[in-house]
Amino acid sequence: MKLTIGWLYPQLMSTYGDRGNIITLQKRCWWRGIDAQVISLDIDFPEKQLEKCDLLFMGGAQDTQQKIVSEDLKKKSEILSSLINAGLPGLYICGAYQFLGNYYKEADGTKIPGLGILDLYTENPGTPNPRLIGNIVFTPRIQGEFGMQPILGFENHGGRTYLGKSVKPFGKVVKGFGNNDEDTTEGAIYKNSIGSYLHGPILPKNPELADYLIKTALERKYKKIVKLKKLNDEIEQKAREVVAKRLNIDL
């Protein structure tokens, strides 16, 4: 079997080590004999390349990079919206997650339109409100082939995201801030797309989530139930234990 992973804006939207998610997806495919190829989709990429992808990923960045990407993404919003609504799996982290919403309101009140694909919006309250930074753990709504442990990671965002009625939260926060430090939600799920604030990156620490994305992409592509070979995740589990210790929680 083969998977084509589309990496959206790797040169600009990978400020916080989120390329580790791409490495994890590709390695966990290769270890199972699945041919996983990565297509880099940078500024001005032909939008038809999106149609070749079985799985999409996009990371986060700082404001300057996000503004550049935002302008380019607007040109592809129609096809991206069509693919997401058709169930194309994807993982969108921090700034990428915010892009998919209706708008982002900056601290000075400036409202930047989003792609409007997900029913959510983000507002940055600015000073004196602190950025939401630290390790986080939450209980996910989804279950993978091998179950799904609590999701662990690291968040660092000034924006507060609020979900509309047509999207569900990715999970419920146990410790940490999540979408807005108010309603205990973290991230969002719509169709087969997942938005989250977790850097770190998220997939190396949460291999069951990586497998969920791989399995979902394969089943959509090949239109059949796919059974993934179970891998030895001892090292990944040790990384999880380090985060759990910092949060003073038991896994």
HUGI-V646079 format. One line per field, one symbol per residue. phi: phi as a letter, one per 30 degrees, with the letter a starting at -180 (. if undefined). burial: # if it has 16 or more other ideal C-beta (glycine too) atoms within 10 Angstrom, else .. A space follows every 10 residues. Layout:
BEGIN
phi=???
burial=???
END
This chain:
BEGIN
phi=.bbccccdhd dccadcidde ddededddde dcicdccccd cceidddddd dddcacbbcc adedddddde dddedcdddd ddddddjdda bbcheddded ddabcdddjd ccdcdidcda bbbcdidcdd dcbkdbbbcd dcbcdciade dcabcaacdc cbcddcbcdd acdcbkcida ibcidbiabb hccbcacddk dddedbddde dddddddddd dchadccddd cdcddddddd dddddddhbc d
burial=..######## .#####.### ##.###.##. ...#.#.##. #...#....# ..######## #...##..## .##..##..# ..##...### ########## ##.##..... ...##.#### ####...... .#..####.# ...#...### ########## ###...#.## #.######## ...####### ########## ########## ########.# #....#.#.. ..#..#..## ..##..#... .
END
